[in-house]
């Protein structure tokens, strides 16, 4: 009941903020354009090369940008300030980079799920909001049920040992395996630092003989 009331109040506040900032850039709040990310703040984004920045178990891991400036501010506003519209420019940033990746496959999108209590507390899964917008741009379908998070973990940025913190957190829903047959799994996340979350998901998929995988993150530290 408390979480429902909290989320209801947050949605009211969010609608009010959207009304106020409808014509303003989410990063600098300038009202020069009606874009969610103004041209000046867009220039601040440092895109990375369209080559895999890491390889784990033969799975390429791509990162679109550095975690700084406008990208960092957009992610923070989405995750911690309930500015859901930040998902739109973040998806556009990811899409701009994704178009340059040479690997062209029949993809299906998955993402690291949140533990249900964490999603209930925030009122939404920030990664799903981004991926929903990304899916609109790419026309790639999303599978929300393939990967399940089965235990609560500390946020990775708070964990002293990120690999131990996330170990054993995910499980593959075997009922969904028929829905990803002949597909390449495109795992999307917001930030990669140690790579522990992506590595744990890759291990889980490999254990089920799922080998056609690539990873894509919005940013890397």
N, C-alpha and C positions, 0 to 999 in steps of 0.2 A: 504494500500500500504506500509506504514511504517513497519507494523508488518511482512508483507511478506518479505520485504527486510531484516529486522532484523533476521528473522528465516533462511533465505537463507544464510546470513553471518555466523550465528551460526553453521549451518550444515557444512559449509566449514571448519570452525575452528575445529569443532568436528571431521571431517574426518582427518584433519591434526594431531590432538592430538591422535587419535586412531592409526595413522601410527607411531607416535613417541613412544607411550606407548603400542604398540601391545604386547610386550613381558614382560610387567612390571605389578606388583601387583598394583591394584587401590588404596590401602591404603598406602603402604610404598614406592612404586615405585621401589622396588628391581627387578632385572632382573634374579633372580636365577632360576625361572621356567617360563613357558609360561601360568601360571594360572592367572586369574583375581584377585584371593585372594590367596596369598601365605600361606603355612602351618603355618608359624610363626604368621601371622595376624589372621588366622582362629582359632588358639589356644586361642587368646585373647577374643573370643566370649563367653559370659556367658549365657548358655541356662537355661531356667526355667523349672520347673516341668510340666509334661503333664496333669495337672489338671486345671480346670477353675480357673482363678485368680479373677474373679468377676462374679456376677450373677445380671442381670438386667431384670426385668419382666420375670423371669424364663429362660432367654437367657444366656447361658454360654459365657464368654469372655476369650479367651486364648491369651497369649502373649508368643512368642517364646524365646525372649532374653531381657536382660536389654539394655536400650538405652545408650550405652557407647562404648568407644574404637572403634574397627573396624566397628561395626554395625552403630554407629553414623556417622563415617566418610563416609561410603558407602552411607548412606541416604543423607548426605549433598552434596556429589559429584553428586548424581543423581538429587536432587531437585534444587540445586543452582549453580552447575558448569557444567551442561549439559553433564555430563559423563554418557551417556545412558547405557553403558555396565555394570554399577554398578547394573542395574536391574537383571542381571544374577546371581551373587553370592547372592544377597538378596533373590531372588526366591529360590535358593538352600538351604539357611538357613531356610527359611520358610518351605520348603518341608521336610527337615530333621526332623524338629519339628513335622510337621503335621502327619507324619507316626506313631508317638507315641500316638496320640490322640485316645482314645478308641471308640469314637463315629463314627460309620461307617454308612454312609447314602448315598442316591442318591442325591449328591450335585449339586448345580449350583452356580457359583461365581458371586457376585456383589461387588461393591466397591463405596466409597464416591466419587461422581463426582465433578469435578471442575466447577466453574462458567465459561461460555464460554469465557469471556474476559480474565480470568486468564490463561486458557489453550492456548488461542491465543497469549498472551503475552510471555509465556514460550516456546510455540511451540510444546508442547506435554503434556500429562497427565502422570506424573511419576508413579502413581499407576497402570495405565493400562499397562505400560511397565513391571512392576514387575509381575502383574497377568498374562500377556500373557506368560511369561516364566514359571510361576508356573503352568499354565494350560497345558503346554507341558509336564511337569514332572508328573502331576497327571492324565492327560486325562479328567479333569473336564471342562465342557463348561462354557463360560462366557456370562453373560447377561449385555450388556452395556447400555440398555435402560430402565430397570425397575425403576431405581431411577434417578430423575432429580434434579439438583440444580437450584432453581428458583430465587435466589437473591445473590448479591455479599456480602461477609462477609470479615472481617479482617482475616488474618491468625490466627489460634487459639492461637499460642504462643505469639501473640501480644495483644490478647483480655484480658481486665481486668476481665470480667465475661464471661467465655467460653460458659456456657449454654445459656445465653441471646444472645450472639453473633451468635450462630448457630441456635437458635430457629426459626422455620418456614422456614428454608432454603431449605428443600427437599420436593419433591412431588413424589408419586408413579404413574407411567404411567400405567393406567388401561388396556391399549391395550396389555400390556405384561403379564398380569396375567395368560392368557391361556398357556403361554410358561413356566411357573414355576409350573404348577399343579403337585402335588405329589412329588415335589422336596424339599430338605432342603436347605434353603438359607444360603450360606457361605459368610458372609461379611468379606472382607479383607481390612485392613488399615496398614499404616506403623508404626505409633506411637500412643499409648494411654497414656494420662496424666490424665485428669479429666474424660475421657470417654464420654464427652459431644456429640461429633460427632456420635459415635456409638449409644448412647442412643437416639438421635434424629431420626436416621434412623430406629432403632427398633420400636419406637413409631409409625412412619409412616407406617411401615409394619403391625404392630398389628392392626392399624385402618382399614386395609383392610383384616383383619382376616387371615393374614399370620403368623402362629405361629411356624412353624418348622424352627428355625433360630439358627445358632451359629456364633460367631464372632472370628476372628483370626487376631492378629496383629504381625508384625515383632518384635516389641519391646515395652517396657513400661518404663516410667521414674520412 
